[in-house]
Amino acid sequence: MENKSHALAAGGFVLALTAALVSMAVWLTRDDRSLINYELAGAVNVSGLQPQANVRFQGVPVGKVTSIKLDPTTRGLVLVNITVDEHAPISNRTFATLAYQGVTGLTFIQLDDAAPATGSPAAQPARLPPNSRLALKPSLMSKLTDRGERLLEQLEQSTQRVNQLLSDNNQQALVTTVTQIGQAAAELKQLTAQTGRTLPGLMQSSRDTLDLVKATSIRVGDSADAART
């Protein structure tokens, strides 16, 4: 009986100590900040994002993700509810993206302010009231992935076109065309050589003809003068 009493006392002590440690951990990790709610909306892939994920404004922790769901009225639109510190400077320029933490790959929400439009005055951004909706935009990684897929598709199409160009029929046609171009070049060379040999004779014949026409004109003129006399 005495051993059982000691065992019960030890067990009770362990349970009490465990409860005290849990209570202390909850007390130390409690969040005394005043939090306000915002909703993020965007047609983006949020794989890896979980409730209780961190929300950071320009890298500074300001809140947590509370829920993730699909918009029941708009197909493909993702809604992410967050709670952030009331002192976080959420404005009408603020937008959200997915970000990844170091080598761990943990996903969190990154909040940033968009730059003012070019040429517009740099007015102070207006603070958004609680429960407002912010734009959830694709992250840089998502953009790179989408562009990589498009580049792969274009590369595959280019490969197919090259294969078609280098098919047996096209190769034979290309060889025939090159052969014909070579034959035409040889014929052109022969024609040039013949022209070079005959051109001096034609020029001399033309000069003789001109001299004959000139002499004939002189004779005609002399005859006309004799006739008038």
Secondary structure, 3 states (H helix, E strand, C coil): CHHHHHHHHHHHHHHHHHHHHHHHHHHHHCCCCCEEEEEEEECCCCCCCCCCCEEEECCEEEEEEEEEEECCCCCCCEEEEEEEECCCCCECCEEEEEEEEHHHCEEEEEEEECCCCCCCCCCCCCECCCCCEEEEECCHHHHHHHHHHHHHHHHHHHHHHHHHHCCHHHHHHHHHHHHHHHHHHHHHHHHHHHHHHHHHHHHHHHHHHHHHHHHHHHHHHHHHHHHHC
